Amino acid sequence: MFDEFSVGDRRIVIRGICPDDKEKLLEFYEKLRDETIYTRFFSIIRHFAPYVKRLISSSNIYAVIAEDASTGDIVGVAELVVDESGAAEGGIVVLEEMQGKGIGSRLADTLARIAREKGIRKVYGYIMADNIRALRLVKKLGGRPRNYYSSMIYVEIPLGGGECS
Ligand SMILES: CC(C)(COP(=O)(O)OP(=O)(O)OC[C@H]1O[C@@H](n2cnc3c(N)ncnc32)[C@H](O)[C@@H]1OP(=O)(O)O)[C@@H](O)C(=O)NCCC(=O)NCCS
């Protein structure tokens, strides 16, 4: 387990993804509203099975979930996809009704911790220009915008890890 905290009267646990989480992950992604899916993936995904399979089984992906400790329901997912250069693309999504309660911040802190432990030299990502919450997460981790596209910002979070370790 990476983290544990309260959100109202719910106890939330952050832990690594296991193969047994497959069905719960599919339920989580299928519950998300189109707007949330678009904000996270920049397209509308209807069939999440291939994506979930990659999250669970790819050796270059470190993925964690935030789950309700009493129901086991997933309320957020975050992952790092490590590329050939030793950097990783980060992604986070929190269930709509649980957004704005600090879960994304905890997931982001966990990703940063994992990245440092794995020697990942930098985390990068793409964020829609009006995504205030995501931009604040990046800023809190010491990241900054590097490139501006029309409706999207490319951000980098330097971590000081070794090259390709
Ligand atoms: C972006 C996202 C992951 C953030 O998770 P979250 O749990 O909602 O975020 P938090 O509650 O931890 O808040 C993050 C920051 O936004 C701020 N924030 C929260 N709600 C806000 C609001 N309505 N207006 C302005 N700022 C807000 C928080 O105060 C916090 O900043 P601070 O710590 O400097 O005060 C989540 O909103 C989400 O899943 N969005 C859709 C998918 C997405 O955009 N993913 C990111 C791109 S990969």
The ligand as an SDF file (V2000), in Angstrom:
LIG
                    3D

 48 50  0  0  0  0  0  0  0  0999 V2000
   -7.3310   16.2580  -12.8000 C   0  0  0  0  0  0  0  0  0  0  0  0
   -7.7830   15.3080  -11.6770 C   0  0  0  0  0  0  0  0  0  0  0  0
   -6.9920   14.0030  -11.7910 C   0  0  0  0  0  0  0  0  0  0  0  0
   -7.4680   15.9880  -10.3300 C   0  0  0  0  0  0  0  0  0  0  0  0
   -7.8820   15.1430   -9.2930 O   0  0  0  0  0  0  0  0  0  0  0  0
   -8.7950   15.7320   -8.1050 P   0  0  0  0  0  0  0  0  0  0  0  0
   -8.9300   14.6860   -7.0790 O   0  0  0  0  0  0  0  0  0  0  0  0
  -10.0310   16.2730   -8.7090 O   0  0  0  0  0  0  0  0  0  0  0  0
   -7.8350   16.9210   -7.6240 O   0  0  0  0  0  0  0  0  0  0  0  0
   -7.5850   17.4720   -6.1440 P   0  0  0  0  0  0  0  0  0  0  0  0
   -8.8380   17.4820   -5.3530 O   0  0  0  0  0  0  0  0  0  0  0  0
   -6.4130   16.7430   -5.5770 O   0  0  0  0  0  0  0  0  0  0  0  0
   -7.2040   18.9820   -6.4630 O   0  0  0  0  0  0  0  0  0  0  0  0
   -6.0640   19.2990   -7.2510 C   0  0  0  0  0  0  0  0  0  0  0  0
   -5.8610   20.7850   -7.1880 C   0  0  0  0  0  0  0  0  0  0  0  0
   -6.9370   21.4570   -7.8370 O   0  0  0  0  0  0  0  0  0  0  0  0
   -7.5460   22.3690   -6.9250 C   0  0  0  0  0  0  0  0  0  0  0  0
   -8.9830   22.3420   -7.1870 N   0  0  0  0  0  0  0  0  0  0  0  0
   -9.8650   21.3830   -6.8670 C   0  0  0  0  0  0  0  0  0  0  0  0
  -11.0900   21.7210   -7.2840 N   0  0  0  0  0  0  0  0  0  0  0  0
  -10.9590   22.9330   -7.8810 C   0  0  0  0  0  0  0  0  0  0  0  0
  -11.8600   23.8000   -8.5270 C   0  0  0  0  0  0  0  0  0  0  0  0
  -13.1720   23.5150   -8.6310 N   0  0  0  0  0  0  0  0  0  0  0  0
  -11.3860   24.9590   -9.0380 N   0  0  0  0  0  0  0  0  0  0  0  0
  -10.0770   25.2750   -8.9520 C   0  0  0  0  0  0  0  0  0  0  0  0
   -9.1610   24.4710   -8.3670 N   0  0  0  0  0  0  0  0  0  0  0  0
   -9.6120   23.3190   -7.8450 C   0  0  0  0  0  0  0  0  0  0  0  0
   -7.2260   21.8380   -5.5510 C   0  0  0  0  0  0  0  0  0  0  0  0
   -7.2980   22.8630   -4.5780 O   0  0  0  0  0  0  0  0  0  0  0  0
   -5.8360   21.3250   -5.7580 C   0  0  0  0  0  0  0  0  0  0  0  0
   -4.8710   22.3740   -5.7900 O   0  0  0  0  0  0  0  0  0  0  0  0
   -4.1080   22.8450   -4.4600 P   0  0  0  0  0  0  0  0  0  0  0  0
   -3.6210   21.6020   -3.7750 O   0  0  0  0  0  0  0  0  0  0  0  0
   -3.0250   23.7180   -4.9960 O   0  0  0  0  0  0  0  0  0  0  0  0
   -5.0980   23.5540   -3.6140 O   0  0  0  0  0  0  0  0  0  0  0  0
   -9.3180   15.0050  -11.7250 C   0  0  0  0  0  0  0  0  0  0  0  0
  -10.0320   16.2110  -11.5790 O   0  0  0  0  0  0  0  0  0  0  0  0
   -9.7290   14.2650  -12.9680 C   0  0  0  0  0  0  0  0  0  0  0  0
   -9.8040   13.0540  -12.9750 O   0  0  0  0  0  0  0  0  0  0  0  0
  -10.0590   14.9950  -14.0750 N   0  0  0  0  0  0  0  0  0  0  0  0
  -10.4160   14.3410  -15.3260 C   0  0  0  0  0  0  0  0  0  0  0  0
   -9.2180   13.6200  -15.9610 C   0  0  0  0  0  0  0  0  0  0  0  0
   -8.0200   14.5410  -16.0730 C   0  0  0  0  0  0  0  0  0  0  0  0
   -8.1590   15.7360  -16.3130 O   0  0  0  0  0  0  0  0  0  0  0  0
   -6.8050   13.9770  -15.8950 N   0  0  0  0  0  0  0  0  0  0  0  0
   -5.5830   14.7810  -15.9580 C   0  0  0  0  0  0  0  0  0  0  0  0
   -4.9310   14.6910  -17.2880 C   0  0  0  0  0  0  0  0  0  0  0  0
   -4.0070   13.1800  -17.4100 S   0  0  0  0  0  0  0  0  0  0  0  0
  1  2  1  0
  2  3  1  0
  2  4  1  0
  2 36  1  0
  4  5  1  0
  5  6  1  0
  6  7  2  0
  6  8  1  0
  6  9  1  0
  9 10  1  0
 10 11  2  0
 10 12  1  0
 10 13  1  0
 13 14  1  0
 14 15  1  0
 15 16  1  0
 15 30  1  0
 16 17  1  0
 17 18  1  0
 17 28  1  0
 18 19  1  0
 18 27  1  0
 19 20  2  0
 20 21  1  0
 21 22  1  0
 21 27  2  0
 22 23  1  0
 22 24  2  0
 24 25  1  0
 25 26  2  0
 26 27  1  0
 28 29  1  0
 28 30  1  0
 30 31  1  0
 31 32  1  0
 32 33  2  0
 32 34  1  0
 32 35  1  0
 36 37  1  0
 36 38  1  0
 38 39  2  0
 38 40  1  0
 40 41  1  0
 41 42  1  0
 42 43  1  0
 43 44  2  0
 43 45  1  0
 45 46  1  0
 46 47  1  0
 47 48  1  0
M  END
$$$$
